[in-house]
Amino acid sequence: MRAIRLIKPGAPLALQQIEMPTVGARDVLIRVRAAGICHSDSHYRAGISPVEPLPLTLGHEVAGTVEAIGTDVRHFKKGERVCVHYMATCGRCGFCEGGTEQFCSTGKMIGKYRDGGYAEFMAVPERSVFHLPEEIPFEQGAIMMCSSATSLHALNKARLRAGETVAVFGVGGLGISAVQLAKALGAASVFAVDINPQKLALAKRFGAIPIDANAANPVEQIQSATSGRGVDVALELIGLPLTMRQAIQSLAILGRAALVGLTQKTFEVAPYSEVLNKEAEIIGVSDHLASEIPLLLTMARSGQLDLGHGIIRTIPLEAGAINQVLDGLEKFSDDVRVVITP
């Protein structure tokens, strides 16, 4: 079968012909109908976040149809529409049993530590597979498995309550989901911070208050819009030291900043004025949970999460096209989300 694979960090992805995946007793073989291209994939290609073993098929946002099942699979059958939780875990350790399976000691993220969805087929454990409702297109189901799921997890970690205010730093794939999910969870107002006019306009269409970080200091704009109070919750979805600090500086008393964006760089915090004197919190966000996916699917079915309206662009399963998208992600291009449709 065809697969687009990372051969060497720092080098373009390449097309390889590889064997069909082996289907274990508890595995589901999926014919990939859609595979999202995530900003994390550009980090993997660049070597910022290590991938192993190489060569490896990238792609952790996947939706498709069941092609075959293992002998012990009970909840799926051939032809059913499915989407994939990207953590393949043991289900038995303390982290898995405690509902924090992203820390499973033997867990492997698809598209990073085991072959992912930039291919025609992919095999994953049954416990990582969810039925995809007919109302949700494959393309939307795919990107929900990372950008939307991670945004929901970040809002959950930040303990967003109805009536609170939210600032979303970065209106890319995660950000446009975060805006909608925050509104659906009862946020009184949501500020969308970005430098891209097209992304700000899209966020405004979904009810956010756009904050153009090119026009003026976004922290000052948020403070002005909230009568000097700040916001209760800030999500940092970009992975830049500057925006991480801005997210913290934008907080109100008892505010919570949830940091999601990936970076190896450090940033400064003024402990007294920015954290201690407000009893503010800085919260790390890692991946998302399988237990959050059913709610996410329900919100998409009800229209509370809408990933249509030009949010998604599709490309074929071709190395050149995929590398071009990854190049654009490194430069923070206009695309909100691009999905491969094999």
N, C-alpha and C positions, 0 to 999 in steps of 0.2 A: 504494500500500500504506500501511498505518498505521504510524506511527513516533512514539515519545515522545522529544521533542527538547529540548535546552537552547537557548533562544532568546537569553537574556540572563543573565549572571552575577548571582546574588542573587535571581533570580526563579524561580517554580515551573516545572518542566518542562511542556511542552504537547504535545498530540496534533496531528500534522500529517499530511496526505495527501501523500506524495511519490512520485516515480517509482521503479519497480523498479531495483535496482542494475545497472549495466553490468557484463557479464561479459567480462573480458579473456581472452586466449589461455591464460594460466596461472592463471586464477582458478576458484574453486569457488563456486557460488551455493548458499547454505544456507537451507533453510526452518527458521527458529528454533523449536525446541521448548521451550527453556528458556534464560533469561538471568538470571544472578545480579545482585543489587543489592549492590554493594561499598561499604564505608565511603569509599573513594576517590571514588565518585560523589557523595557528599554534599559532599566538598571541591570537586569540579568545579562543582557547582551553586552553591556559595557563592562561587566565585571565588578560593578559597585556592590552588588549582592551576589555572593558565589552560588553557582549552580553545579550540582554533581549528581550522578556521574555523567561525564560528557562522552560522546555526543548525547543530547537529550532534546526531546520534542517539547517546546514551550507551549503555553496556553493553559490558563487556569480558570477561564470563564467559558463554560461549555453547556450547550443544550443540544439535544438530538433525539433519536429514537432507539429503542432497545433492539439490538440485532440478535443477541443470544444471551442466555443466562446460565450460571453455574448450577450444579445439581442441588445445592442447598438454598438457592434463592427462592423466596416464597412470595414476595410482594410485587414482582414485576413480570411482565410477559412480553414476548416479541411484538414489536410495532408500537408500543406505548411511548408517548412523548415524555421526556424526562429532562431535568436539569441536574447539575452536579455541584455538591458542596466540595470545595477543592481540597479539604483535608482527608487523607486516607489514614484512619487511626485504628488502634487495636480494640477500643471499646471496653477494655477491662481494667486499665490502670486507674489510679486515683484521680488523675486529671480528667480522663474520659467519663468516669462515673460521677465526677463532680460538676460536669457540664462545662469544662474548660479544655476541650479536646485539642485546641490549638497548641497546647503544651505537652501533648502525648509524647512520651520518650521514644516511642518507635514510630510515631506518625510521620507521614511524608506528604508534603504539599505537591499536588499534581502540577506539572509544568515547571517544577523547580528541582524536586528530588525524585520524581518518577515521571514517565512520559505523559504529556498533556494533550491538549486538544487541537494543536495546529496540525491536524492529520485527518485522515478519512475515518478512522476508528480509534476508540480508546476504551480500555478496561479499567473499572474502578470497583471497590467493594460496595456491596448492596447498601450498606449503612450510609454511604455518601450520596446516594441517589434519591431524588425526589420527583414525584409526578408533576409534570408541567401542565397546568390547565389549558384547555383549548383556546381560551380567550387571550392567552399571552403568546405572542409570536416567538419563534425560536431565538431571534436576534435579541429581543428584550429579555427573554429568560436567561440567555447566556450572561449578559452584562450584570444582571441582577445578582448573579452568584459571586460577584466581587465588589463592584462599586456600590451597589445599593445595599448589599448585606453588610459591608464594612461601615457604611454611613449609619445604618441602623444600629449596629453594635457600638459605634462611637457615641451616638445619642443616648443609648442605654447606659454606657459606662459613665457618661456625664450626668446621668440621672435627671434628664430633662423632665420638667413638670409642666402641665398645662398652665398657660398664662405667663410663662417665662419668655425672655428674649434670647435670641440666638444670633451669633455672627458666624458665617461660613467663609473661611479664607481659602479661596480657590474654587472656581465654578467650572471644573472639568467634569469628568464622568462621576466621581464621587460627589462633587459639590452640587450638581443639579439634582441628584437623588436626595442629598442631605437637606436641601431647601424644601423639597416636597414632603419628605418624611417628618421634618421638624414641624411643618404646618399641620400635617395629619395628626401628629401627637399633641397638638394644642398650643404650639408656640404663639405668643401674642404678636410678635413681629420677628422677621428673619432678615438680617442684613447679609447681602452677598458681596464679598470683597474680591475684586479681580482687577487686572489691567487691560483685559480684552473686551472691547465694546460689544462684540457679538455675544460673548458669554454673559455679560452683564444684562444685555437686552433679553436673553433667554431666561435668565433668573427672574427678571422683572415679570415676564409672562406668567411665571408660576407663583407670583405673589410676594417675591422678595423685594427688599429695598436695596437698590444697587449702590455700591460704594466703589467709586473709581479711584483706585490707589495711585493712578497716574496724576490725577487732578490735585490731590492733597493727601496729607498723612491720614491713612484710614482710621487710626486710633482716634485722632481728633474729630474726624467726621462722625464716628460712632458715638463719641462722648457728646458731641453737639446734638445729635439726633435723639439721644436719651437723656437730655437735660443734665449732662455731667455724671450720670449714674453708671453707665457702662452696661454690659450684657451679662446675663446669668450664665450662658454657655457659649463658649467659642470652640469651633472645630478648625484645626489646622490641617489642611488636606494637600498641601503643596510639597512640603519637605525642604523649606528654606529657613535658615536661622533667622532671617529678618521677619518672616511672617509668623514664625513660632513665637518670637518675642512680642510681636504686635498682638497676637491672639491673647497672650497673658496680660498685656497692658490694657486691653479693651474690656477686661472683666470688671463687673460690679463687686460690691462686698458679698462674700460667700460664693463668688463665681467659680466656675469649673472650666478649665481649658483642656480639651481632649486633643492630643497630638497624634496624628495619623500618618502624615507625610514622611517618606523615608529620606534620611540623610545620615552621612557619617560625620558631619560637621557639628561643632558645639555652638551654643549661643549664651549670651549673658542674661541674668535675671537680677533685678534689684530686690533682694530678699525682703527687706522691711516694707518698702512702699508698694511693691507689686504682688507680694504673696502674704507675708505675715500680718501686716496691718489690715488686710482684707479677709483674713482666713480663707484665701483663695486656694484652689487645688490645681495641680498640674497632673494630668492623667495620661498614661501611656495606653495606646490602643493597638492591639495585635490581632489582625485578621477578624474573624467573626465566628459565630457558633451555629451548629446545625439546628439547634433549638429555635433560632431566630428566623429560619427560612420559612416555616409555615405562615407566620404573621406577614412576612414580606410578600409572599404569594397572594395572600388574602388582600393586602393593600393594593397590589397590582390589579387583581380581578375587580376590585371595587372602584378603580380609577383614582384612588388617592395617590398612587405612584404611576405616573404616565411617562414612558420613555419613548413616545412617538415624537411628532412635531420636529422632525429633522435632527433629533439628537444623535441618531445612529447613521453612519455611512457604512456600506458593505463593500468588500473587496473579495476577489477569488483567492483560493489556496495557492498562492504563487510567492516565491521567495522575494522577488523584486518589489512587488506591491507591499508586502509585509515590512520589509526593511525600510521602505520609503515612509511608512506610517511611523515606525520606531524612530526614524530620523526626526520626524516632525514633533514627536512627543518630547524628545530631548530639547527642542526649541520652544516648547509650550505653544504648539500650533493652534489654529482655530478649531480643529476637530474636538468635539466633546467625547464621542466614542466611535471607534471603528471596529467592525465585526467581520471576521472571515466566514464566508459561506461556501464550504467545499462543494 
